[in-house]
């Protein structure tokens, strides 16, 4: 891959309330930090109170702590000093790779009976990830290695059901927001629950991820389409594990495939630098499929 001369946009996930998801830029006052861990942020005392039932499990669990709460053993934090630090590392990694992870969730659901069927049957996308060892080469983009993504019944993770239900209200708002912005987009199927298990730890984190249905061919999947989806799946996993990032192409660019880039250090912030990448063109040219 060679760097291009395109403008480098800044990348940083804006601070948001850990309960309702409101961005600090949408509020009239700054977010307040949890006095226990000094990391989690909330827009109000009400949101902090509602989030406490789950946040308390990781708020002060550290490698030196003797409490375990919810089977979260302090000595199994993948080298992170505290459970909250591990949670935020996963959140930031997921935020950087949200396009690739959303695409991977879509493809995984399509290959396992279809997106709509998986949403209707309350199935979960289960991601297995491995933390990379600490060191100067570890960045937000390569902090974890993605092992696999599979669909499992929610009953298999019943102990996390309350967490998904508590977070569903905020994701309903996000889902409605997407539908209002793109009213003619028939491909958007909704938000599907997902779980990220950090292997060799006792840690699991839950999200809801936007997924899209096939619209070009709503009929049964052909062998050719299945091969294409499997290629897209491997491309997403390979890109994430190389530390590179897929990002939606700018509006008006006329591109249907994403930009590929990497995070590079700048003053006080990481920026997204576009890279030139040779990808299998047949995926967009020959595949009779739209995701």
Secondary structure, DSSP 8 states (H G I E B T S, - for coil): -EE-SS---EE----B-TTT--BGGGSSS--EE-TTTS--EESSHHHHHHHHHHHTTTSS-BTT----TTT--TT-STT-SBHHHHHHHHHHHHHHTHHHHHHHHHHHHHHTT-HHHHHHTTEEEEEEEEE---STT--TTTSEEEEEEEEEEGGGGGGGHHHHHHHHHHHHHHHHHHHHHTTT-TTEEEEEEEEEEETTTTEEEEEEEEEE---S--S---HHHHHHHHHHHHHHHHHHHTT-EEE---TTS--SS-EEEEEEEETTEEEEEEEE----THHHHT-----
